[in-house]
């Protein structure tokens, strides 16, 4: 689905009040899934996986199964907030540090004054505090829950508590709150168009270089295994 169709699909999910887990797929997640069966299950059982990373869009095109367009999680979050203003939806924000989430919450309230913001909580809590966090979200009863934690905490946590939370749409948003709060700048449109948003992020956060080493590994994996897939689908 393209962005417009994705928003429409999730609007129907909210109207039906059926829990939907949205994964914003990127190469790092996919590579982790190849090495970690549990994480692979987490990705594959989500109600919706959107092509967030430019590498995923390229891979789909290389395998001759192109997606309609990139549906970046940051943009999807804002599109849902815009739609929420028109439909009187409510939203809860979870994740990042206490300072960042507080600033992001305030900035989004200003940007979307017709949206109902019903609560927020930082992402630095232990497993023992999960019950308290889930109870707070259930009490707030939001239509949307955006979660920003580390890759290995974010998606598994959402999967574990999806049904207990009872939130129609729960989506992991990674570092989106860092950008919304002003801690980081989003890559200019030219970088995004060229698929170099990851490089712009690396410039701002050089400490991420180890994570970025996965990208060439992903590209090689797609090229190597992609040839096998294409030959199997076109044996002649």
Residue pairs with C-beta under 8 A, 6 or more apart in sequence:
1 9
1 50
1 68
1 71
2 68
2 69
2 71
3 69
3 71
3 75
3 76
3 79
5 68
6 48
6 50
6 71
6 76
6 79
7 76
7 79
7 80
7 83
9 48
10 20
10 22
10 48
10 80
10 169
11 83
11 87
13 20
13 47
13 168
13 169
14 87
14 89
14 143
14 144
14 168
14 169
16 168
17 168
18 168
19 47
19 162
19 163
19 165
19 166
19 167
19 168
19 170
20 47
20 48
20 168
20 169
20 170
21 45
21 46
21 47
21 48
21 158
21 159
21 162
21 170
21 171
22 46
22 47
22 48
22 49
22 50
22 76
22 169
22 170
22 171
22 172
23 29
23 42
23 43
23 46
23 48
23 49
23 50
23 155
23 171
23 172
24 49
24 50
24 52
24 71
24 72
24 73
24 76
24 171
24 172
24 173
24 174
25 43
25 49
25 50
25 51
25 52
25 53
25 56
26 52
26 53
26 55
26 56
27 53
27 55
27 56
27 59
27 214
27 215
27 218
28 53
28 151
28 211
28 214
28 215
28 218
29 39
29 43
29 151
29 155
30 43
30 56
30 218
31 214
31 217
31 218
31 221
32 39
32 151
32 152
33 39
33 40
33 42
33 43
33 44
34 40
34 221
38 156
39 152
39 155
39 156
42 155
42 156
42 159
43 49
43 155
45 159
46 155
46 159
50 71
50 73
50 76
51 57
51 60
51 67
51 70
51 71
52 70
52 71
52 72
52 73
53 70
53 198
54 70
54 192
54 195
54 196
54 197
54 198
55 195
55 215
55 218
55 219
56 67
56 70
57 66
57 67
57 69
57 70
57 195
58 195
58 219
58 222
59 218
59 222
59 226
60 66
60 67
61 67
62 222
62 223
62 226
63 222
63 226
63 229
63 230
64 230
72 192
73 171
73 172
73 173
73 174
73 176
74 173
74 176
74 179
74 186
76 171
77 146
77 171
77 173
77 176
80 89
80 144
80 169
80 171
81 91
81 108
81 111
81 112
81 115
81 144
82 112
83 89
84 90
84 91
84 112
84 115
84 116
84 143
84 144
85 112
85 113
85 114
85 115
86 114
88 114
88 116
89 115
89 116
89 143
89 144
90 115
90 116
90 117
90 118
90 140
90 141
90 142
90 143
90 144
91 115
91 116
91 117
91 118
91 142
91 143
91 144
91 145
91 146
92 117
92 118
92 119
92 120
92 137
92 140
92 142
92 144
92 145
92 146
92 167
93 101
93 104
93 105
93 108
93 117
93 119
93 120
93 121
93 146
93 148
93 177
94 101
94 120
94 121
94 123
94 133
94 137
94 145
94 146
94 147
94 148
94 149
95 101
95 122
95 123
95 146
95 147
95 148
95 149
95 154
95 173
95 177
96 104
96 122
96 123
96 148
96 177
96 178
96 181
97 122
97 123
97 124
98 122
98 124
99 181
100 122
100 177
100 178
100 181
100 183
101 120
101 121
101 122
101 123
101 148
101 177
101 181
102 120
103 180
103 181
103 182
104 120
104 177
104 180
104 181
105 117
105 120
107 180
107 181
107 182
108 115
108 117
108 180
109 115
109 117
118 140
118 141
118 142
119 136
119 137
119 140
119 142
121 133
121 136
121 137
123 147
123 148
123 149
123 153
125 132
125 133
130 157
130 161
134 161
134 164
134 165
137 145
137 165
137 167
138 164
138 165
138 166
141 166
142 167
143 167
143 168
143 169
144 167
144 168
144 169
144 170
144 171
145 165
145 167
145 169
145 170
145 171
146 171
146 172
146 173
146 176
147 154
147 157
147 158
147 170
147 171
147 172
147 173
148 154
148 172
148 173
148 174
148 175
148 176
148 177
148 178
149 157
149 172
151 174
154 172
154 174
155 172
158 170
158 172
162 170
175 184
175 201
178 184
179 185
179 186
184 201
184 204
184 205
185 204
186 197
187 196
187 197
187 199
187 200
187 201
188 200
191 197
191 199
191 200
198 212
198 215
201 208
202 208
202 209
202 212
